[in-house]
Amino acid sequence: MPLDESWFTEAMPDEGTAFSLKVTEKLHEEQSEFQKIEVYQTTRWGRLLVLDGAVMLTQRDNFTYHEMMSHPALFTHPDPKRVLIIGGGDCGMLREVLKHPGVEQCVQVDIDERVTRVSEQFFPELCESNDDPRAKLLFDDGLKYLTDAAEGSVDVVIVDSTDPVGPAAGLFGEDFMRDVYHALGDDGIIVQQSESPILHRDTILKELYEVMRGAGFAKVVTLSYPVVGYPSGWWSATMAGKGADLTRFREEDARGKPFKTEYYNAAIHRGALAAPEFCKGLFTDQ
């Protein structure tokens, strides 16, 4: 039975599923050079950001995504000082990274400046660290930025991209991953949003593992966590490193973190590393 126009719906016909939120009004709509950007007011989930018809975040639950895409990698690296975010135009990832006092610089490279400007207007809580002196916001092609990056110049790369179609397709390719490997230091880690384990284990996740290993990364692990507004409600972040055991992290530091989170803690981190039985054939490093 179809819903009426008071609902925003993202349909995934190939998976036979859809996700809907009841909305009261559309607050903003524009076509940028790269994508259609929409902001809605919902009844129970705060404001909703949509890019090309796909849910990017809601004010109510975005913290699970932003925290699990940032803090596990930062607490796994022994001493992260130089962080690079590819994508992340809503700036929620930047805010989480800069909660770590040891981070000396965080460069964010997003191809679409309009996503950031819209976020500053409608999601100011996500943009509260944009003026931090350690933050550098660039509006450019992340693929080109990594190609030009100096060898060993970055400690952690966070790929906060949209789905692997359109402008983000290249961020899941082996050429890009080789450039990431080149830019990372000896203890360097990349973490990439890797879609839903239940929907994409045999497609996007499997291909990402092959690409990461093909680029030279010795260890690959996937952490899973809930994001209510994303397809299936079950999401993942895949980390790759040059050799370190990615199942080991600075647990004491994580337990004593000097900042507030809404989802992440040391126990959540440990639990998220557990491989579901149906994924053990792929998640062989955990």
Secondary structure, DSSP 8 states (H G I E B T S, - for coil): ----TTEEEEEEGGGTEEEEEEEEEEEEEEE-SS-EEEEEEESSS-EEEEETTEEEEETTTHHHHHHHTTHHHHHHSSS--EEEEEE-TTSHHHHHHTTSTT--EEEEE-S-HHHHHHHHHH-GGGGTTTT-TTEEEE-S-HHHHHHHS-TT-EEEEEEE---SSGGGGGGGSHHHHHHHHHHEEEEEEEEEE---HHHHIIIIIHHHHHHHHHTT-SEEEEEEEE-TTSGGGEEEEEEEESSS-TT---HHHHHT-SS--SS--HHHHHHHTS--GGGTTT-TT-
